[in-house]
Amino acid sequence: MHLWICNQCSAEIPQEGGPEVCPLCNQHDRGFEESEKKVAEDTEDKKYSALYREILKELEKYDEGCEPQQLKFCCEE
């Protein structure tokens, strides 16, 4: 997969053709470097995805029986 790296903010943009403007910093003056992204093996991705799902299930157990919290900004009391 082609990967373009912004020389301004180092954002990684995966696409075939070179981008005209960086979607993160909206700059084009410094240009982009072309790179190749290696595709990870499917078995490794599946292993980590399964582990991630197990961890999420464990974390959700901590919320059982708790009242939902109301989010506030730091300046609100």
N, CA, C and O atoms as a MOPAC input file, in Angstrom:
PM7 MOZYME 1SCF
protein

 N      0.85400 1    -1.17200 1     0.00000 1
 C      0.00000 1     0.00000 1     0.00000 1
 C      0.90100 1     1.23500 1     0.00000 1
 O      1.88000 1     1.30400 1     0.74300 1
 N      0.55900 1     2.19500 1    -0.83200 1
 C      1.30700 1     3.44100 1    -0.86400 1
 C      0.93600 1     4.29100 1     0.33700 1
 O     -0.22300 1     4.35200 1     0.74800 1
 N      1.93800 1     4.93800 1     0.88300 1
 C      1.74800 1     5.77500 1     2.04500 1
 C      2.51500 1     7.06500 1     1.81000 1
 O      3.68800 1     7.03000 1     1.43800 1
 N      1.87800 1     8.18300 1     2.01800 1
 C      2.50700 1     9.47900 1     1.84000 1
 C      2.66600 1    10.11900 1     3.21200 1
 O      1.72100 1    10.14700 1     4.00000 1
 N      3.84700 1    10.62900 1     3.49700 1
 C      4.13800 1    11.23600 1     4.79400 1
 C      4.34100 1    12.73100 1     4.58700 1
 O      5.19400 1    13.15700 1     3.80900 1
 N      3.53700 1    13.51600 1     5.30100 1
 C      3.60800 1    14.97500 1     5.19300 1
 C      4.91800 1    15.46000 1     5.80800 1
 O      5.26200 1    15.07700 1     6.92600 1
 N      5.64000 1    16.29100 1     5.08600 1
 C      6.89600 1    16.83500 1     5.59200 1
 C      6.68000 1    17.95100 1     6.60400 1
 O      7.62900 1    18.36600 1     7.26900 1
 N      5.46500 1    18.44200 1     6.73500 1
 C      5.14600 1    19.49500 1     7.69600 1
 C      4.80100 1    18.90700 1     9.06400 1
 O      5.39700 1    19.29200 1    10.07000 1
 N      3.83400 1    17.97000 1     9.11000 1
 C      3.33700 1    17.46000 1    10.39400 1
 C      3.55200 1    15.96000 1    10.57500 1
 O      3.18200 1    15.41600 1    11.61500 1
 N      4.13300 1    15.28200 1     9.60200 1
 C      4.42000 1    13.83500 1     9.63100 1
 C      3.16700 1    12.96600 1     9.62500 1
 O      3.21600 1    11.81700 1    10.06500 1
 N      2.05400 1    13.48700 1     9.13900 1
 C      0.83200 1    12.69400 1     9.02400 1
 C      1.03100 1    11.63300 1     7.94600 1
 O      1.67200 1    11.88900 1     6.92700 1
 N      0.48300 1    10.45100 1     8.17400 1
 C      0.56900 1     9.36300 1     7.20900 1
 C     -0.74300 1     9.27300 1     6.44100 1
 O     -1.79900 1     9.07100 1     7.04000 1
 N     -0.68400 1     9.42100 1     5.12500 1
 C     -1.86800 1     9.44700 1     4.28300 1
 C     -1.81900 1     8.25000 1     3.34100 1
 O     -1.00600 1     8.23400 1     2.41700 1
 N     -2.67300 1     7.24500 1     3.55400 1
 C     -2.65800 1     6.06200 1     2.68800 1
 C     -3.51700 1     6.27900 1     1.44400 1
 O     -4.74300 1     6.34400 1     1.53700 1
 N     -2.88800 1     6.38800 1     0.30300 1
 C     -3.60400 1     6.48700 1    -0.96700 1
 C     -2.61400 1     6.23700 1    -2.08600 1
 O     -1.40100 1     6.31400 1    -1.89100 1
 N     -3.14700 1     5.93700 1    -3.26000 1
 C     -2.29600 1     5.57900 1    -4.39200 1
 C     -1.53300 1     6.78800 1    -4.92700 1
 O     -0.30500 1     6.76100 1    -5.00500 1
 N     -2.25000 1     7.84100 1    -5.29200 1
 C     -1.61100 1     9.03200 1    -5.83100 1
 C     -1.23700 1     9.99100 1    -4.71800 1
 O     -1.83700 1     9.97000 1    -3.64400 1
 N     -0.25300 1    10.82700 1    -4.97400 1
 C      0.17700 1    11.79200 1    -3.96900 1
 C     -0.90700 1    12.81200 1    -3.65200 1
 O     -1.57400 1    13.29500 1    -4.56700 1
 N     -1.09900 1    13.15000 1    -2.39200 1
 C     -2.11800 1    14.12500 1    -2.01600 1
 C     -1.69000 1    15.53700 1    -2.41700 1
 O     -0.50000 1    15.84600 1    -2.49000 1
 N     -2.66700 1    16.36600 1    -2.66800 1
 C     -2.35800 1    17.75000 1    -3.01000 1
 C     -2.21800 1    18.59600 1    -1.75200 1
 O     -1.39800 1    19.51200 1    -1.69800 1
 N     -3.02400 1    18.28300 1    -0.74300 1
 C     -3.00000 1    19.01300 1     0.52800 1
 C     -3.09300 1    17.99500 1     1.65100 1
 O     -3.81400 1    17.00400 1     1.54100 1
 N     -2.36400 1    18.24000 1     2.72900 1
 C     -2.42200 1    17.34800 1     3.88600 1
 C     -3.77200 1    17.51500 1     4.58000 1
 O     -4.15600 1    18.64500 1     4.88200 1
 N     -4.51600 1    16.41900 1     4.84600 1
 C     -5.81400 1    16.53300 1     5.50300 1
 C     -5.70300 1    16.93600 1     6.96800 1
 O     -6.69200 1    17.35400 1     7.57000 1
 N     -4.51500 1    16.81600 1     7.54800 1
 C     -4.35300 1    17.14300 1     8.95800 1
 C     -3.95300 1    18.60400 1     9.17100 1
 O     -4.56700 1    19.30700 1     9.97500 1
 N     -2.93400 1    19.05600 1     8.45700 1
 C     -2.44500 1    20.42700 1     8.67100 1
 C     -2.79000 1    21.37700 1     7.53300 1
 O     -2.49300 1    22.56900 1     7.61800 1
 N     -3.41300 1    20.87600 1     6.46800 1
 C     -3.82400 1    21.68400 1     5.30300 1
 C     -2.66000 1    22.40500 1     4.63200 1
 O     -2.84100 1    23.48400 1     4.06900 1
 N     -1.47100 1    21.81700 1     4.69000 1
 C     -0.30700 1    22.41900 1     4.06700 1
 C      0.11900 1    21.60000 1     2.85400 1
 O     -0.12900 1    20.39600 1     2.78500 1
 N      0.74500 1    22.25200 1     1.92800 1
 C      1.28400 1    21.55300 1     0.75900 1
 C      2.65900 1    22.08900 1     0.40200 1
 O      3.30200 1    21.57000 1    -0.51000 1
 N      3.12500 1    23.11800 1     1.10100 1
 C      4.37400 1    23.78900 1     0.75900 1
 C      5.58900 1    22.87700 1     0.84800 1
 O      6.44300 1    22.90700 1    -0.03700 1
 N      5.68100 1    22.07900 1     1.88300 1
 C      6.86000 1    21.23600 1     2.08000 1
 C      6.77300 1    19.90500 1     1.34300 1
 O      7.77600 1    19.20100 1     1.22500 1
 N      5.61700 1    19.55900 1     0.85600 1
 C      5.46700 1    18.34200 1     0.07200 1
 C      5.30700 1    17.08000 1     0.91600 1
 O      5.09900 1    17.13900 1     2.12800 1
 N      5.41100 1    15.93500 1     0.23700 1
 C      5.17400 1    14.63900 1     0.85800 1
 C      6.25500 1    13.66700 1     0.43400 1
 O      6.78400 1    13.76100 1    -0.67300 1
 N      6.58300 1    12.73500 1     1.31300 1
 C      7.50500 1    11.66000 1     0.98600 1
 C      6.70500 1    10.39300 1     0.75400 1
 O      5.76900 1    10.09500 1     1.49600 1
 N      7.07500 1     9.65100 1    -0.27500 1
 C      6.38000 1     8.40400 1    -0.58000 1
 C      7.02100 1     7.26600 1     0.21000 1
 O      8.24000 1     7.22000 1     0.37000 1
 N      6.19600 1     6.36100 1     0.69600 1
 C      6.67200 1     5.22100 1     1.46400 1
 C      5.77900 1     4.03000 1     1.16200 1
 O      4.70000 1     4.18400 1     0.59000 1
 N      6.22000 1     2.86800 1     1.54000 1
 C      5.42400 1     1.65100 1     1.40000 1
 C      5.04500 1     1.16400 1     2.78400 1
 O      5.89600 1     1.07000 1     3.66800 1
 N      3.79200 1     0.85700 1     2.97200 1
 C      3.33400 1     0.32100 1     4.24700 1
 C      3.24700 1    -1.18500 1     4.12400 1
 O      2.60800 1    -1.71200 1     3.21400 1
 N      3.89000 1    -1.86500 1     5.03900 1
 C      3.85000 1    -3.31700 1     5.02800 1
 C      2.54600 1    -3.77300 1     5.65400 1
 O      2.14200 1    -3.27600 1     6.70500 1
 N      1.90000 1    -4.71100 1     5.00900 1
 C      0.63700 1    -5.24900 1     5.50700 1
 C      0.95700 1    -6.35800 1     6.50400 1
 O      1.67300 1    -7.30600 1     6.18300 1
 N      0.41800 1    -6.23000 1     7.71900 1
 C      0.65900 1    -7.23900 1     8.74800 1
 C     -0.05900 1    -8.53200 1     8.38400 1
 O     -1.04400 1    -8.53000 1     7.64500 1
 N      0.44400 1    -9.60900 1     8.90800 1
 C     -0.17300 1   -10.89600 1     8.63100 1
 C     -1.55300 1   -10.96600 1     9.26400 1
 O     -1.77200 1   -10.43300 1    10.35100 1
 N     -2.46900 1   -11.61400 1     8.59100 1
 C     -3.83200 1   -11.73400 1     9.09300 1
 C     -3.89200 1   -12.47900 1    10.41200 1
 O     -4.69500 1   -12.13300 1    11.28000 1
 N     -3.06300 1   -13.49200 1    10.57900 1
 C     -3.11000 1   -14.27600 1    11.81400 1
 C     -2.72200 1   -13.42500 1    13.00600 1
 O     -3.30900 1   -13.55900 1    14.07900 1
 N     -1.74600 1   -12.55700 1    12.83400 1
 C     -1.32400 1   -11.69200 1    13.92800 1
 C     -2.42600 1   -10.68200 1    14.25900 1
 O     -2.69000 1   -10.42000 1    15.43300 1
 N     -3.06600 1   -10.11700 1    13.24100 1
 C     -4.16500 1    -9.18300 1    13.46500 1
 C     -5.32000 1    -9.86000 1    14.18800 1
 O     -5.89800 1    -9.28900 1    15.11300 1
 N     -5.65200 1   -11.05900 1    13.77500 1
 C     -6.75600 1   -11.78200 1    14.40800 1
 C     -6.44500 1   -12.08300 1    15.86600 1
 O     -7.32700 1   -12.01000 1    16.72200 1
 N     -5.19400 1   -12.41900 1    16.14700 1
 C     -4.78900 1   -12.73000 1    17.51500 1
 C     -4.96200 1   -11.49900 1    18.41200 1
 O     -5.51300 1   -11.59900 1    19.50800 1
 N     -4.49500 1   -10.35300 1    17.94800 1
 C     -4.59500 1    -9.14200 1    18.74600 1
 C     -6.03500 1    -8.64100 1    18.83400 1
 O     -6.42500 1    -8.07300 1    19.85500 1
 N     -6.81900 1    -8.83900 1    17.79800 1
 C     -8.22800 1    -8.44400 1    17.83400 1
 C     -8.99200 1    -9.27500 1    18.85600 1
 O     -9.82500 1    -8.74300 1    19.59000 1
 N     -8.71700 1   -10.56600 1    18.90800 1
 C     -9.37600 1   -11.43500 1    19.88300 1
 C     -8.96500 1   -11.05600 1    21.29800 1
 O     -9.80200 1   -11.03400 1    22.20000 1
 N     -7.69700 1   -10.76000 1    21.49900 1
 C     -7.21400 1   -10.35100 1    22.81100 1
 C     -7.85500 1    -9.02900 1    23.22800 1
 O     -8.22000 1    -8.85500 1    24.39000 1
 N     -7.99100 1    -8.10700 1    22.29000 1
 C     -8.61600 1    -6.80800 1    22.55600 1
 C    -10.07700 1    -6.97900 1    22.97700 1
 O    -10.53200 1    -6.32900 1    23.91800 1
 N    -10.80800 1    -7.84900 1    22.28500 1
 C    -12.21200 1    -8.09300 1    22.64400 1
 C    -12.33100 1    -8.68800 1    24.04300 1
 O    -13.23600 1    -8.32200 1    24.79400 1
 N    -11.43100 1    -9.60100 1    24.40200 1
 C    -11.45100 1   -10.19500 1    25.73900 1
 C    -11.19700 1    -9.13800 1    26.81000 1
 O    -11.84900 1    -9.13500 1    27.85400 1
 N    -10.26300 1    -8.25800 1    26.55100 1
 C     -9.94500 1    -7.21000 1    27.52400 1
 C    -11.12200 1    -6.26100 1    27.68000 1
 O    -11.42800 1    -5.83900 1    28.79500 1
 N    -11.78700 1    -5.91800 1    26.58000 1
 C    -12.96000 1    -5.04000 1    26.67200 1
 C    -14.06400 1    -5.67400 1    27.50800 1
 O    -14.72400 1    -4.98400 1    28.28500 1
 N    -14.27200 1    -6.97200 1    27.35800 1
 C    -15.28700 1    -7.66200 1    28.15700 1
 C    -14.93800 1    -7.58700 1    29.63900 1
 O    -15.81900 1    -7.37600 1    30.47200 1
 N    -13.66700 1    -7.75700 1    29.97200 1
 C    -13.23600 1    -7.66300 1    31.36500 1
 C    -13.44300 1    -6.25500 1    31.90800 1
 O    -13.88600 1    -6.08600 1    33.04400 1
 N    -13.12700 1    -5.25000 1    31.11100 1
 C    -13.29400 1    -3.86700 1    31.55500 1
 C    -14.76100 1    -3.50100 1    31.74400 1
 O    -15.09300 1    -2.72900 1    32.64300 1
 N    -15.64600 1    -4.04600 1    30.90800 1
 C    -17.07600 1    -3.75300 1    31.03200 1
 C    -17.65300 1    -4.28900 1    32.33300 1
 O    -18.67200 1    -3.78500 1    32.80600 1
 N    -17.02500 1    -5.29900 1    32.91700 1
 C    -17.49400 1    -5.84500 1    34.19000 1
 C    -17.37300 1    -4.81600 1    35.31100 1
 O    -18.14500 1    -4.85600 1    36.26900 1
 N    -16.42000 1    -3.90000 1    35.20500 1
 C    -16.24400 1    -2.87900 1    36.23300 1
 C    -17.40000 1    -1.88400 1    36.25100 1
 O    -17.64400 1    -1.25500 1    37.28000 1
 N    -18.11300 1    -1.72600 1    35.14500 1
 C    -19.22800 1    -0.78800 1    35.05700 1
 C    -20.54300 1    -1.37500 1    35.55700 1
 O    -21.49700 1    -0.62700 1    35.76800 1
 N    -20.62200 1    -2.67300 1    35.74900 1
 C    -21.87200 1    -3.30900 1    36.14600 1
 C    -22.30900 1    -2.82000 1    37.52100 1
 O    -21.53300 1    -2.84100 1    38.47700 1
 N    -23.55600 1    -2.38200 1    37.60900 1
 C    -24.12100 1    -1.94400 1    38.88000 1
 C    -23.77000 1    -0.51100 1    39.25500 1
 O    -24.16800 1    -0.05400 1    40.32700 1
 N    -23.05200 1     0.20000 1    38.43000 1
 C    -22.67600 1     1.58400 1    38.72300 1
 C    -23.64100 1     2.54300 1    38.03700 1
 O    -24.15500 1     2.27200 1    36.95200 1
 N    -23.87000 1     3.67000 1    38.70400 1
 C    -24.69800 1     4.70500 1    38.08200 1
 C    -23.87200 1     5.40800 1    37.02100 1
 O    -22.66700 1     5.58900 1    37.19400 1
 N    -24.51000 1     5.81100 1    35.91500 1
 C    -23.76600 1     6.52400 1    34.87600 1
 C    -23.27900 1     7.88100 1    35.38700 1
 O    -23.96300 1     8.55000 1    36.16200 1
 N    -22.10200 1     8.26700 1    34.94400 1
 C    -21.54700 1     9.54900 1    35.35100 1
 C    -21.95400 1    10.63100 1    34.37100 1
 O    -22.12500 1    10.38300 1    33.17700 1
 N    -22.10400 1    11.83100 1    34.89800 1
 C    -22.40700 1    12.95700 1    34.03400 1
 C    -21.09200 1    13.67000 1    33.74700 1
 O    -20.39600 1    14.09200 1    34.67000 1
 N    -20.75400 1    13.80500 1    32.47100 1
 C    -19.51100 1    14.44500 1    32.08900 1
 C    -19.62400 1    15.94800 1    32.24000 1
 O    -20.64300 1    16.54100 1    31.88700 1
 N    -18.57200 1    16.56500 1    32.76600 1
 C    -18.52900 1    18.01300 1    32.95500 1
 C    -17.19000 1    18.53100 1    32.45400 1
 O    -16.19500 1    17.80900 1    32.41800 1
 N    -17.19300 1    19.80400 1    32.06900 1
 C    -15.94500 1    20.44200 1    31.71900 1
 C    -15.23100 1    20.85000 1    32.99100 1
 O    -15.85800 1    20.93000 1    34.04800 1
 N    -13.94900 1    21.10500 1    32.91700 1
 C    -13.17500 1    21.40500 1    34.11500 1
 C    -13.61700 1    22.70700 1    34.79600 1
 O    -13.38900 1    22.88100 1    35.99300 1
 N    -14.24000 1    23.61200 1    34.05500 1
 C    -14.66600 1    24.87400 1    34.64900 1
 C    -16.07000 1    24.79000 1    35.25700 1
 O    -16.51400 1    25.73900 1    35.90500 1
 N    -16.75900 1    23.69800 1    35.06300 1
 C    -18.09100 1    23.50400 1    35.63000 1
 C    -17.99500 1    22.80100 1    36.95700 1
 O    -17.13100 1    21.95000 1    37.16800 1
 N    -18.89700 1    23.16800 1    37.85500 1
 C    -18.92600 1    22.47000 1    39.14400 1
 C    -20.29500 1    21.98100 1    39.44100 1
 O    -20.51900 1    21.36800 1    40.48500 1

